Amino acid sequence: MQNDKLDDRQSASGMPALGRRKPAAATATARADSGTLQRLREGDQRAWDDIMSEWGPRLYTYLRYRLPNTEDAEDVLNETMVAAVRSVRTFDGGVSLATWLYTLAHHKSADFWRRNRSTVELSEQLPAAPLGLDLEFYEAFGTLPEASRHALLLRYRDGFGVEEVAHIIGRTYKATESLLSRSRALLRAATEAKGIPE
Amino acid sequence: MTSDFDKADAQLRDRFRTRLPDQVMSAEASVRLHATMRRATADLKPQPRETPAHGWLWRWLLGAPDGGLAPLAIGMTAAGLALCVAVSWLLSPPPGAPAQAVALAQGGAVVVTRHDSGSVNRLLDRATTRLEAGDEIDAQSGSVVISYFSGQSTTLMPGARARLLSLSRDDGGTQVELRIEQGRSVSQVDRRLGAADRFSISSPNVATTVKGTEFVLESQPDGGTLVATLRGVVSVRQGDDQVDVPAGQQVQAVPGKPMQVESQLQTSWLAPFYRWFKDLFHIP
């Protein structure tokens, strides 16, 4: 029953609101802090600065691993944060701020690929390599389908719980569990094929 | 007790974190992002509180023993609404008028910097793009014609730079504010504007308001501004000083000095420029 266990292994390095055992119909566990949310809705500059400081770098890293180059990642981060400002009054606080922001970033990066239809096939390939990474691992990772890469990044690089990943990518909890399970197997096979040690 | 699966999962997290490390945004991009956010969050005004319903009024209208004044109130409300709709329809701009401003590049490259995203849009000759409040327009090697809605436009000459401060339809009118940061512009307002309409072109030191005219506004490198009226009357304000500049007259506004209206010299640069302007807009 590996899938059942996934829910209990959520507390990853400072990410808020990680999962518990949940039924198949996933709802993200944590709610946004109502005080912070109210300050954001009122345009409190300090509250927005805090959000930027805390989540801006993480969102940038997430986008950088999804988009072709630094400029595109910066542009889409801009669009994501502006979308956050514009939609904060309609955000009901039903999920954590992190889940909400990553969901916006997910949609904005999808918009990016739709806008760049002439190069849309690149979305099935790995973007140009970011800095300081293990290139062999990155290449093995790049052989995975886009959906698998995305789910693994959110789950293992960004530390989200399964139900939060499900919320961000717009799938059901069960479908996300299956996707993660398949993705882990694919990654294991890809790294073994390249002779990369565990 | 940690299971093998938990251990494998933790290893996978470590693997991702060490082999796909954090990426760092450039300082320039970070500054740009913060500037974008400052502008975006400035639009988040506190929402007005709901005013409490006037219970006594409703009781008086609807709760009187003889059935109240409900039919009369409903009839009056319906008539009032019909009147409002009719007046709004009469005062609305002509059909087909663009809801947003549109920029048309002419003769060279024009750069538009988006207010909401900070993205930069480069327009080549004959290319158009929609503009929204806050956007910056930089006429580099070409000129750019900005059409706000029916009958109003501003042409930025090569080298001019401007920011569209506001663009809205409120209170039954249309409001446009454009700030010329540098260089020369020609504005044209063909229709007579109503009380709720506002068309304002400003520079760093002066603000102009017009009600149906054509005029040139040049924001000069020394901080001064030249306003020359081609048709109609332009009201120019610099601090507390305000003058009206009629057709054929001009004013050189220098910060800290009173403004004086004077005749446009036929031998000045304005004469050929006006001829160009008339040709551009097919003015007889």
Interface residues (C-beta under 8 A of the other chain):
Chain A: Q2 K5 L6 R9 A12 S13 R41 E42 G43 Q45 W48 D49 M52 G56 P57 R58 Y60 T61 R64 Y65 T70 A73 E74 D75 L77 N78 E79 M81 V82 V85 R86 V88 R89 P130 L131 G132 L133 D134 F137 Y138 F141 L152 L153 Y156 R157 G159 R184 E198
Chain B: S3 F5 D6 D9 A10 Q11 L12 R13 R15 F16 R17 T18 R19 L20 P21 D22 Q23 V24 M25 S26 A29 S30 R32 L33 H34 T36 M37 R38 A40 T41 A42 D43 L44 K45 P46 Q47 D116 S117 G118 S119
